[in-house]
Amino acid sequence: MANLCSFKLKYRDNRKKKKRTPMNTKDLLRPFANRIRRFVIAHRENVSATVEDKLNARTIERDILLLSHSLEKGMGIPDARLGFGKAKAQQLISLLEVARHRGISYDSFALAEGKRVLMAWRDWQAERGVDLSDIDFSSNCLSDALDAVKSGNAGAIAYKRCLWGEEERQLVLNFMESRKSVRWFDDREVDESTLENVVRSALCAPSACNRQPCKVYFAKGKSAVVVANGIRGNRGFESSIHQFAVVTCDRAMFSGAEIYQWYVNGGIFLHSLLLSFSANSIDSCVFQWLAGDSGAEMRTLLSIPEREAIVGVVGFGYPNKDAKVLAAQRISPREIISFHQ
């Protein structure tokens, strides 16, 4: 009997312990608030992405690059079918004509690339005896195509692999592993020519169908203060960073089937930009930009269109002599990889 009473008392105690701690109103409302926030963010992204449905300079350039990439890719595969891409080549000519009538500058990368690839495709087919008489190459939009072809490579070129020795390989590994996030810079400014070189190297990052949809907005002085105030992750050292790079990705460069791919492409470019900063002896710290933050004041000041998604913000400069970095360790590769056959 004593054992039974003891069991009942323990059972009651356990039930009391299992009772949930009363939740306050804030905790109760948080799940609903998060759902509303996710809905607002998704709505804003979808509204901004509808720009891809409109015929404008950017969507025309996007489609030119997509067609160009398709033709160029065909010339680079091992078993390309003779005569491939005729319909796309004609579409490309038509789009170039539309661009000409819309007054899109021939200095545009997309237009120059389109003409370069088109001429390379024509030569590739002609060298293999393909009859192209059904393709109209007499369009006025191609009148300056020869100059466009001379200004750069197009088509498929021989791959020359860079064979690195152990010393070069170790140098690259040391470079990648030595990069640290710095959050305290001195007052020296990074000049514009150096920043242009940084971006030039960063543009080597892969992008979907070579669309290169990212842009970089540099801010210093009063502009840097506005950018700093819009970042959530820099509390405590707002005054120690004097220059920022705001990285965006143009939603108009993606189709309706590529929703949110601007963040993927933007993230790839962002990492390339960080490495390029480091290669130019410039330190940096990247801050994530929350999708729910519109950044209205920053967008207005830096003239960032609504169609461009803000991917991230990079604080950069030359480190203060007393700057410290975090001793943040990396997990073992074994924790994130798996092998399959």
Residue pairs with C-beta under 8 A, 6 or more apart in sequence:
37 292
40 292
41 291
41 292
44 294
45 259
45 260
45 291
45 309
46 259
48 251
48 306
48 307
48 309
49 251
49 254
49 256
49 259
51 58
51 59
51 251
51 252
51 307
52 59
52 62
52 251
52 252
52 254
52 255
52 256
53 256
56 252
57 99
57 102
57 104
58 250
58 252
58 253
58 307
59 252
60 95
60 98
60 99
60 102
60 104
60 110
61 99
61 104
61 108
61 109
61 110
61 111
61 253
62 110
62 211
62 252
62 253
62 254
62 255
63 95
64 92
64 95
64 96
64 99
64 110
64 111
64 113
64 114
65 110
65 113
65 114
65 209
65 210
65 211
65 253
66 209
66 211
67 88
67 91
67 92
67 95
67 114
68 92
68 110
68 113
68 114
68 116
68 117
68 118
68 210
69 117
69 209
69 210
69 211
70 85
70 88
70 209
71 85
71 88
71 89
71 92
71 117
71 118
71 121
72 117
72 120
72 121
72 154
72 155
72 156
74 80
74 84
74 85
74 121
75 120
75 121
75 124
75 155
75 156
76 155
76 156
82 125
82 128
82 129
82 130
83 125
83 130
85 121
86 132
86 134
86 135
89 118
89 121
89 122
89 135
90 135
90 136
92 114
92 117
92 118
93 118
93 135
93 136
93 137
93 139
93 141
93 142
95 114
96 111
96 114
96 115
96 118
96 139
96 141
96 142
97 139
97 140
97 141
99 108
99 111
99 141
100 140
100 141
104 111
105 111
106 112
106 144
109 212
111 148
112 148
112 151
112 152
113 152
113 154
113 210
115 141
115 142
115 144
115 145
115 148
115 149
116 145
116 148
116 149
116 151
116 152
116 153
116 154
117 154
117 155
118 142
118 145
119 142
119 145
119 146
119 148
119 149
119 154
120 149
120 154
120 155
121 155
122 132
122 135
122 137
123 155
124 155
125 132
126 132
164 172
175 275
175 278
175 279
176 275
179 274
179 275
179 278
180 283
180 325
180 326
181 284
181 285
181 286
181 325
181 326
182 283
182 284
182 285
182 319
182 323
182 325
183 234
183 237
183 240
183 241
183 285
183 315
183 323
184 237
184 240
184 241
184 319
184 320
184 322
184 323
184 324
185 240
185 241
185 242
185 243
185 283
185 315
185 316
185 317
185 318
185 319
185 320
185 323
186 317
186 318
186 319
186 320
186 321
187 242
188 317
188 318
189 220
189 242
189 243
189 317
190 243
190 282
190 316
190 317
190 318
192 218
194 280
194 282
195 218
195 245
197 280
198 273
198 276
198 277
198 280
198 282
199 216
199 273
199 276
201 272
201 276
201 279
201 280
202 216
202 269
202 272
202 273
202 275
202 276
203 212
203 269
203 272
204 272
205 268
205 269
205 271
205 272
205 273
206 268
207 213
207 214
207 265
207 268
207 269
208 254
208 258
208 261
208 265
211 253
211 254
211 265
213 249
213 250
213 253
213 254
213 262
213 265
213 266
214 247
214 248
214 249
214 250
214 265
214 266
214 269
214 270
214 311
215 247
215 248
215 249
215 250
215 308
216 245
216 246
216 247
216 248
216 273
217 245
217 246
217 248
217 302
217 303
217 304
218 243
218 244
218 245
218 246
219 226
219 227
219 243
219 244
219 245
219 246
219 301
219 302
220 242
220 243
220 244
223 244
223 301
223 302
224 241
224 242
224 243
224 244
226 297
226 298
226 301
227 244
227 246
227 298
227 302
227 313
228 234
228 238
228 241
228 244
229 238
229 297
230 293
230 295
230 297
230 298
230 313
231 287
231 289
231 313
232 287
232 290
232 293
233 287
233 288
234 241
234 287
234 315
240 320
241 285
241 315
241 316
241 317
242 317
243 315
243 316
243 317
244 313
244 314
244 315
244 316
245 273
245 313
245 314
245 316
246 298
246 302
246 304
246 310
246 313
246 314
247 266
247 269
247 270
247 273
247 310
247 311
247 312
247 313
247 314
248 266
248 304
248 308
248 309
248 310
248 311
249 262
249 263
249 265
249 266
249 269
249 308
249 309
249 311
250 262
250 307
250 308
251 262
251 307
251 308
251 309
252 307
253 262
254 261
254 262
262 309
262 311
263 309
263 311
266 309
266 311
266 312
267 311
267 312
269 311
270 286
270 311
270 312
270 314
273 314
274 284
274 286
274 314
277 283
277 284
277 314
277 316
278 284
282 316
282 317
282 318
283 316
283 317
283 318
283 319
283 323
284 314
284 315
284 316
284 317
285 314
285 315
285 316
286 312
286 313
286 314
286 315
287 312
287 313
287 314
287 315
288 312
289 295
289 310
289 311
289 312
289 313
291 309
293 310
295 304
295 310
298 304
299 305
299 306
299 310
304 310
